[in-house]
């Protein structure tokens, strides 16, 4: 159970950091940009978590 919380916390941390970066780099903040940024950040966060775990188990 602790493993799931750690994974969720890691994913949330990556997502939050990437979302902040997205919001800093766009010129206008409208709902569609926020939605696209949230989706892209979630995808990238999942990839980052997967990559870190793959390297950890080498």
Beta strands, then each sheet from edge to edge (+ up, - down):
end
